[in-house]
Amino acid sequence: MKVVNQGEYSLKMYKKKVLKKSLIVLQLGFFICCFCYILYSTEKKVLT
C-alpha cells in the first residue's frame, strides 16, 4: 500500500509540474500571438 500511495503522490506532483509548465508555455504562446497580430495590423495600416 505504501508503494502505491507514494507512486500516486509522485504522479500527482509530476502532473502539477507539467501543468505549470504547459500553462507558462500557453501564456507565452498567447503573448507572442498577440504581439504578432498587433505588429501585423499596424503594418497593414502603414501600408494602406
PyMOL Python script that loads the backbone (N, CA, C, O; Angstrom):
from pymol import cmd

cmd.read_pdbstr("""\
ATOM      1  N   MET A   1       0.821  -1.205   0.000  1.00  0.00           N
ATOM      2  CA  MET A   1       0.000   0.000   0.000  1.00  0.00           C
ATOM      3  C   MET A   1       0.862   1.265   0.000  1.00  0.00           C
ATOM      4  O   MET A   1       0.562   2.241  -0.689  1.00  0.00           O
ATOM      5  N   LYS A   2       1.933   1.224   0.785  1.00  0.00           N
ATOM      6  CA  LYS A   2       2.794   2.411   0.884  1.00  0.00           C
ATOM      7  C   LYS A   2       3.380   2.769  -0.479  1.00  0.00           C
ATOM      8  O   LYS A   2       3.425   3.937  -0.865  1.00  0.00           O
ATOM      9  N   VAL A   3       3.829   1.738  -1.201  1.00  0.00           N
ATOM     10  CA  VAL A   3       4.450   1.969  -2.510  1.00  0.00           C
ATOM     11  C   VAL A   3       3.433   2.580  -3.478  1.00  0.00           C
ATOM     12  O   VAL A   3       3.746   3.514  -4.217  1.00  0.00           O
ATOM     13  N   VAL A   4       2.214   2.039  -3.460  1.00  0.00           N
ATOM     14  CA  VAL A   4       1.167   2.545  -4.355  1.00  0.00           C
ATOM     15  C   VAL A   4       0.861   4.005  -4.038  1.00  0.00           C
ATOM     16  O   VAL A   4       0.756   4.838  -4.939  1.00  0.00           O
ATOM     17  N   ASN A   5       0.718   4.307  -2.736  1.00  0.00           N
ATOM     18  CA  ASN A   5       0.408   5.679  -2.337  1.00  0.00           C
ATOM     19  C   ASN A   5       1.516   6.637  -2.764  1.00  0.00           C
ATOM     20  O   ASN A   5       1.253   7.739  -3.244  1.00  0.00           O
ATOM     21  N   GLN A   6       2.765   6.194  -2.579  1.00  0.00           N
ATOM     22  CA  GLN A   6       3.891   7.049  -2.950  1.00  0.00           C
ATOM     23  C   GLN A   6       3.898   7.270  -4.461  1.00  0.00           C
ATOM     24  O   GLN A   6       4.192   8.367  -4.936  1.00  0.00           O
ATOM     25  N   GLY A   7       3.571   6.213  -5.208  1.00  0.00           N
ATOM     26  CA  GLY A   7       3.521   6.330  -6.666  1.00  0.00           C
ATOM     27  C   GLY A   7       2.455   7.322  -7.099  1.00  0.00           C
ATOM     28  O   GLY A   7       2.685   8.162  -7.969  1.00  0.00           O
ATOM     29  N   GLU A   8       1.285   7.213  -6.481  1.00  0.00           N
ATOM     30  CA  GLU A   8       0.199   8.139  -6.805  1.00  0.00           C
ATOM     31  C   GLU A   8       0.591   9.571  -6.461  1.00  0.00           C
ATOM     32  O   GLU A   8       0.290  10.505  -7.205  1.00  0.00           O
ATOM     33  N   TYR A   9       1.266   9.732  -5.323  1.00  0.00           N
ATOM     34  CA  TYR A   9       1.680  11.065  -4.878  1.00  0.00           C
ATOM     35  C   TYR A   9       2.668  11.676  -5.868  1.00  0.00           C
ATOM     36  O   TYR A   9       2.533  12.833  -6.265  1.00  0.00           O
ATOM     37  N   SER A  10       3.672  10.873  -6.262  1.00  0.00           N
ATOM     38  CA  SER A  10       4.677  11.384  -7.195  1.00  0.00           C
ATOM     39  C   SER A  10       4.034  11.701  -8.539  1.00  0.00           C
ATOM     40  O   SER A  10       4.426  12.653  -9.214  1.00  0.00           O
ATOM     41  N   LEU A  11       3.043  10.896  -8.926  1.00  0.00           N
ATOM     42  CA  LEU A  11       2.341  11.135 -10.186  1.00  0.00           C
ATOM     43  C   LEU A  11       1.597  12.471 -10.125  1.00  0.00           C
ATOM     44  O   LEU A  11       1.596  13.242 -11.085  1.00  0.00           O
ATOM     45  N   LYS A  12       0.960  12.728  -8.970  1.00  0.00           N
ATOM     46  CA  LYS A  12       0.242  13.995  -8.795  1.00  0.00           C
ATOM     47  C   LYS A  12       1.204  15.172  -8.869  1.00  0.00           C
ATOM     48  O   LYS A  12       0.918  16.181  -9.514  1.00  0.00           O
ATOM     49  N   MET A  13       2.346  15.036  -8.203  1.00  0.00           N
ATOM     50  CA  MET A  13       3.341  16.109  -8.217  1.00  0.00           C
ATOM     51  C   MET A  13       3.846  16.334  -9.637  1.00  0.00           C
ATOM     52  O   MET A  13       4.025  17.471 -10.074  1.00  0.00           O
ATOM     53  N   TYR A  14       4.074  15.228 -10.352  1.00  0.00           N
ATOM     54  CA  TYR A  14       4.550  15.313 -11.736  1.00  0.00           C
ATOM     55  C   TYR A  14       3.515  16.023 -12.602  1.00  0.00           C
ATOM     56  O   TYR A  14       3.852  16.877 -13.423  1.00  0.00           O
ATOM     57  N   LYS A  15       2.245  15.655 -12.405  1.00  0.00           N
ATOM     58  CA  LYS A  15       1.177  16.287 -13.182  1.00  0.00           C
ATOM     59  C   LYS A  15       1.118  17.782 -12.902  1.00  0.00           C
ATOM     60  O   LYS A  15       0.927  18.587 -13.813  1.00  0.00           O
ATOM     61  N   LYS A  16       1.286  18.146 -11.622  1.00  0.00           N
ATOM     62  CA  LYS A  16       1.264  19.568 -11.253  1.00  0.00           C
ATOM     63  C   LYS A  16       2.388  20.319 -11.953  1.00  0.00           C
ATOM     64  O   LYS A  16       2.187  21.411 -12.483  1.00  0.00           O
ATOM     65  N   LYS A  17       3.584  19.711 -11.946  1.00  0.00           N
ATOM     66  CA  LYS A  17       4.735  20.352 -12.592  1.00  0.00           C
ATOM     67  C   LYS A  17       4.480  20.526 -14.080  1.00  0.00           C
ATOM     68  O   LYS A  17       4.735  21.591 -14.642  1.00  0.00           O
ATOM     69  N   VAL A  18       3.969  19.465 -14.722  1.00  0.00           N
ATOM     70  CA  VAL A  18       3.689  19.519 -16.161  1.00  0.00           C
ATOM     71  C   VAL A  18       2.630  20.577 -16.449  1.00  0.00           C
ATOM     72  O   VAL A  18       2.733  21.327 -17.420  1.00  0.00           O
ATOM     73  N   LEU A  19       1.603  20.626 -15.586  1.00  0.00           N
ATOM     74  CA  LEU A  19       0.519  21.589 -15.771  1.00  0.00           C
ATOM     75  C   LEU A  19       1.058  23.016 -15.696  1.00  0.00           C
ATOM     76  O   LEU A  19       0.707  23.868 -16.513  1.00  0.00           O
ATOM     77  N   LYS A  20       1.925  23.268 -14.695  1.00  0.00           N
ATOM     78  CA  LYS A  20       2.508  24.603 -14.537  1.00  0.00           C
ATOM     79  C   LYS A  20       3.319  24.979 -15.769  1.00  0.00           C
ATOM     80  O   LYS A  20       3.206  26.090 -16.285  1.00  0.00           O
ATOM     81  N   LYS A  21       4.149  24.026 -16.239  1.00  0.00           N
ATOM     82  CA  LYS A  21       4.986  24.298 -17.410  1.00  0.00           C
ATOM     83  C   LYS A  21       4.128  24.556 -18.638  1.00  0.00           C
ATOM     84  O   LYS A  21       4.406  25.475 -19.408  1.00  0.00           O
ATOM     85  N   SER A  22       3.077  23.745 -18.829  1.00  0.00           N
ATOM     86  CA  SER A  22       2.221  23.909 -20.001  1.00  0.00           C
ATOM     87  C   SER A  22       1.475  25.239 -19.937  1.00  0.00           C
ATOM     88  O   SER A  22       1.256  25.880 -20.965  1.00  0.00           O
ATOM     89  N   LEU A  23       1.083  25.655 -18.731  1.00  0.00           N
ATOM     90  CA  LEU A  23       0.400  26.938 -18.579  1.00  0.00           C
ATOM     91  C   LEU A  23       1.327  28.080 -18.970  1.00  0.00           C
ATOM     92  O   LEU A  23       0.914  29.024 -19.643  1.00  0.00           O
ATOM     93  N   ILE A  24       2.598  27.986 -18.536  1.00  0.00           N
ATOM     94  CA  ILE A  24       3.581  29.019 -18.868  1.00  0.00           C
ATOM     95  C   ILE A  24       3.781  29.073 -20.378  1.00  0.00           C
ATOM     96  O   ILE A  24       3.838  30.151 -20.969  1.00  0.00           O
ATOM     97  N   VAL A  25       3.887  27.893 -20.995  1.00  0.00           N
ATOM     98  CA  VAL A  25       4.074  27.818 -22.451  1.00  0.00           C
ATOM     99  C   VAL A  25       2.866  28.413 -23.164  1.00  0.00           C
ATOM    100  O   VAL A  25       3.015  29.147 -24.141  1.00  0.00           O
ATOM    101  N   LEU A  26       1.670  28.098 -22.674  1.00  0.00           N
ATOM    102  CA  LEU A  26       0.448  28.624 -23.286  1.00  0.00           C
ATOM    103  C   LEU A  26       0.413  30.143 -23.183  1.00  0.00           C
ATOM    104  O   LEU A  26       0.069  30.824 -24.149  1.00  0.00           O
ATOM    105  N   GLN A  27       0.768  30.675 -22.016  1.00  0.00           N
ATOM    106  CA  GLN A  27       0.774  32.125 -21.821  1.00  0.00           C
ATOM    107  C   GLN A  27       1.787  32.786 -22.748  1.00  0.00           C
ATOM    108  O   GLN A  27       1.514  33.835 -23.331  1.00  0.00           O
ATOM    109  N   LEU A  28       2.969  32.162 -22.880  1.00  0.00           N
ATOM    110  CA  LEU A  28       3.997  32.705 -23.768  1.00  0.00           C
ATOM    111  C   LEU A  28       3.502  32.699 -25.207  1.00  0.00           C
ATOM    112  O   LEU A  28       3.663  33.681 -25.932  1.00  0.00           O
ATOM    113  N   GLY A  29       2.899  31.589 -25.615  1.00  0.00           N
ATOM    114  CA  GLY A  29       2.379  31.467 -26.975  1.00  0.00           C
ATOM    115  C   GLY A  29       1.309  32.511 -27.248  1.00  0.00           C
ATOM    116  O   GLY A  29       1.287  33.131 -28.311  1.00  0.00           O
ATOM    117  N   PHE A  30       0.422  32.697 -26.277  1.00  0.00           N
ATOM    118  CA  PHE A  30      -0.656  33.676 -26.420  1.00  0.00           C
ATOM    119  C   PHE A  30      -0.083  35.080 -26.560  1.00  0.00           C
ATOM    120  O   PHE A  30      -0.539  35.865 -27.392  1.00  0.00           O
ATOM    121  N   PHE A  31       0.933  35.393 -25.731  1.00  0.00           N
ATOM    122  CA  PHE A  31       1.564  36.707 -25.772  1.00  0.00           C
ATOM    123  C   PHE A  31       2.222  36.950 -27.130  1.00  0.00           C
ATOM    124  O   PHE A  31       2.102  38.029 -27.710  1.00  0.00           O
ATOM    125  N   ILE A  32       2.923  35.920 -27.627  1.00  0.00           N
ATOM    126  CA  ILE A  32       3.602  36.037 -28.926  1.00  0.00           C
ATOM    127  C   ILE A  32       2.571  36.234 -30.035  1.00  0.00           C
ATOM    128  O   ILE A  32       2.778  37.042 -30.941  1.00  0.00           O
ATOM    129  N   CYS A  33       1.451  35.489 -29.963  1.00  0.00           N
ATOM    130  CA  CYS A  33       0.394  35.614 -30.970  1.00  0.00           C
ATOM    131  C   CYS A  33      -0.165  37.032 -30.976  1.00  0.00           C
ATOM    132  O   CYS A  33      -0.342  37.632 -32.037  1.00  0.00           O
ATOM    133  N   CYS A  34      -0.442  37.566 -29.788  1.00  0.00           N
ATOM    134  CA  CYS A  34      -0.975  38.926 -29.680  1.00  0.00           C
ATOM    135  C   CYS A  34       0.022  39.932 -30.237  1.00  0.00           C
ATOM    136  O   CYS A  34      -0.349  40.852 -30.966  1.00  0.00           O
ATOM    137  N   PHE A  35       1.295  39.747 -29.885  1.00  0.00           N
ATOM    138  CA  PHE A  35       2.343  40.653 -30.339  1.00  0.00           C
ATOM    139  C   PHE A  35       2.433  40.651 -31.862  1.00  0.00           C
ATOM    140  O   PHE A  35       2.511  41.704 -32.494  1.00  0.00           O
ATOM    141  N   CYS A  36       2.422  39.441 -32.444  1.00  0.00           N
ATOM    142  CA  CYS A  36       2.500  39.318 -33.907  1.00  0.00           C
ATOM    143  C   CYS A  36       1.272  39.945 -34.557  1.00  0.00           C
ATOM    144  O   CYS A  36       1.386  40.612 -35.586  1.00  0.00           O
ATOM    145  N   TYR A  37       0.099  39.735 -33.962  1.00  0.00           N
ATOM    146  CA  TYR A  37      -1.139  40.284 -34.513  1.00  0.00           C
ATOM    147  C   TYR A  37      -1.102  41.806 -34.508  1.00  0.00           C
ATOM    148  O   TYR A  37      -1.513  42.448 -35.475  1.00  0.00           O
ATOM    149  N   ILE A  38      -0.605  42.382 -33.412  1.00  0.00           N
ATOM    150  CA  ILE A  38      -0.514  43.843 -33.304  1.00  0.00           C
ATOM    151  C   ILE A  38       0.462  44.380 -34.353  1.00  0.00           C
ATOM    152  O   ILE A  38       0.183  45.374 -35.024  1.00  0.00           O
ATOM    153  N   LEU A  39       1.606  43.712 -34.484  1.00  0.00           N
ATOM    154  CA  LEU A  39       2.592  44.124 -35.483  1.00  0.00           C
ATOM    155  C   LEU A  39       1.988  44.063 -36.880  1.00  0.00           C
ATOM    156  O   LEU A  39       2.160  44.979 -37.684  1.00  0.00           O
ATOM    157  N   TYR A  40       1.278  42.967 -37.160  1.00  0.00           N
ATOM    158  CA  TYR A  40       0.677  42.759 -38.474  1.00  0.00           C
ATOM    159  C   TYR A  40      -0.360  43.835 -38.778  1.00  0.00           C
ATOM    160  O   TYR A  40      -0.391  44.385 -39.879  1.00  0.00           O
ATOM    161  N   SER A  41      -1.210  44.132 -37.794  1.00  0.00           N
ATOM    162  CA  SER A  41      -2.279  45.108 -38.006  1.00  0.00           C
ATOM    163  C   SER A  41      -1.701  46.513 -38.178  1.00  0.00           C
ATOM    164  O   SER A  41      -2.203  47.290 -38.990  1.00  0.00           O
ATOM    165  N   THR A  42      -0.655  46.846 -37.424  1.00  0.00           N
ATOM    166  CA  THR A  42      -0.060  48.180 -37.557  1.00  0.00           C
ATOM    167  C   THR A  42       0.657  48.300 -38.900  1.00  0.00           C
ATOM    168  O   THR A  42       0.638  49.359 -39.527  1.00  0.00           O
ATOM    169  N   GLU A  43       1.290  47.209 -39.338  1.00  0.00           N
ATOM    170  CA  GLU A  43       1.970  47.219 -40.632  1.00  0.00           C
ATOM    171  C   GLU A  43       0.960  47.444 -41.748  1.00  0.00           C
ATOM    172  O   GLU A  43       1.225  48.179 -42.699  1.00  0.00           O
ATOM    173  N   LYS A  44      -0.204  46.803 -41.624  1.00  0.00           N
ATOM    174  CA  LYS A  44      -1.259  46.952 -42.627  1.00  0.00           C
ATOM    175  C   LYS A  44      -1.699  48.411 -42.712  1.00  0.00           C
ATOM    176  O   LYS A  44      -1.880  48.950 -43.804  1.00  0.00           O
ATOM    177  N   LYS A  45      -1.869  49.045 -41.552  1.00  0.00           N
ATOM    178  CA  LYS A  45      -2.308  50.441 -41.514  1.00  0.00           C
ATOM    179  C   LYS A  45      -1.273  51.343 -42.176  1.00  0.00           C
ATOM    180  O   LYS A  45      -1.623  52.283 -42.890  1.00  0.00           O
ATOM    181  N   VAL A  46       0.005  51.051 -41.936  1.00  0.00           N
ATOM    182  CA  VAL A  46       1.072  51.868 -42.511  1.00  0.00           C
ATOM    183  C   VAL A  46       1.102  51.703 -44.028  1.00  0.00           C
ATOM    184  O   VAL A  46       1.292  52.672 -44.764  1.00  0.00           O
ATOM    185  N   LEU A  47       0.910  50.456 -44.489  1.00  0.00           N
ATOM    186  CA  LEU A  47       0.994  50.181 -45.921  1.00  0.00           C
ATOM    187  C   LEU A  47      -0.178  50.795 -46.675  1.00  0.00           C
ATOM    188  O   LEU A  47       0.008  51.309 -47.777  1.00  0.00           O
ATOM    189  N   THR A  48      -1.394  50.754 -46.103  1.00  0.00           N
ATOM    190  CA  THR A  48      -2.563  51.244 -46.833  1.00  0.00           C
ATOM    191  C   THR A  48      -2.774  52.732 -46.646  1.00  0.00           C
ATOM    192  O   THR A  48      -3.720  53.296 -47.197  1.00  0.00           O
TER     193      THR A  48
END
""", "prot")
cmd.dss("prot")
cmd.show_as("cartoon", "prot")
cmd.util.cbc("prot")
cmd.orient("prot")
